[in-house]
Amino acid sequence: MESISVLMTCPPVHPYLVEALEKRFTLHKLDSVPDKPQFLSSHRDSIRAVVGNAAAGADAELIDQLPKLEIVSSYSVGLDKIDLAKCKEKGIRVTNTPDVLTDDVADLALGLMLAVLRRLCESDRYVRSGLWKKGDYKLTTKFSGKTVGIIGLGRIGMAIAQRAEAFSCPISYFSRSQKPGINYKYHPSVVDLAANCDILVVACALTPETRHIINREVIDALGPKGVLINIGRGPHVDEAELVSALVEGRLGGAGLDVFQDEPNVPEELFKLENVVLLPHVGSGTVETRQAMADLVVGNLEAHFLNKPLLTPVV
Ligand SMILES: O=CC(=O)O
């Protein structure tokens, strides 16, 4: 398989993945190519696979430039950076990394809820800056028992619900349709869900329908005591509306792992103590990233050995 050319479109952030790919394939890292258009035109007849992630995948323009492309193996569960329709049309296979990251992302969502309500980051800064010596930290807000509303009750949404239940939190949810056999309260609209929960969590896939699913109306329904948690994608949220609601005190707080234009984060948020900001690290543990890398490589091997794909999407 050494002769098979694989193009990595995302930055080569994980040495384990890079080494595993280099051991088996001829790996090209687009990130370190100085003249990308020239590189793509000179390698258009050799590249048979693309490896991307949540930041860079395979859009229509790239796919059209690679006529020998057979498979896109994404080092992410989210598929919003891949033109799935184009892949289907051209018979290009697509794989992602579901299941192995569910626990980590759900753990982080709960961590954000606790961090925002109990002001964990702000309390930590209080100790480090020596302020404790001048007096105790102020009282915060109880988390156990708060109503958690989840947008998207897929694998990650369910894992968040199960964890929140252990904190005696009533669970309600919004999804395209009510899930059979699930006892959580279903709300047929996001505004309705937001108006009836304390903590609203975005845990759905990013699609044209879910872009800006958190808009001004939803934020106003969540209100000055409500907290928004986003472990999905930045564009799920109308970020300008979120920032103004937080700055004006129309929203109680936010825990955000994702942003519209990563790694750029609106600086107005930096001075707000009711906001916890993370650098898109939902699946960012050694154990999980290794399992994700194994899936990326395993899917490519399966494809080129004409075996069934491990986690096929298309
Ligand atoms: O954001 C991370 C992923 O989609 O895996």
The ligand as a Gaussian input file, in Angstrom:
#p B3LYP/6-31G(d) Opt

LIG

0 1
 O      -15.371000      18.184000      16.407000
 C      -14.971000      17.079000      16.423000
 C      -15.491000      15.997000      15.624000
 O      -16.351000      16.215000      14.771000
 O      -15.019000      14.868000      15.819000

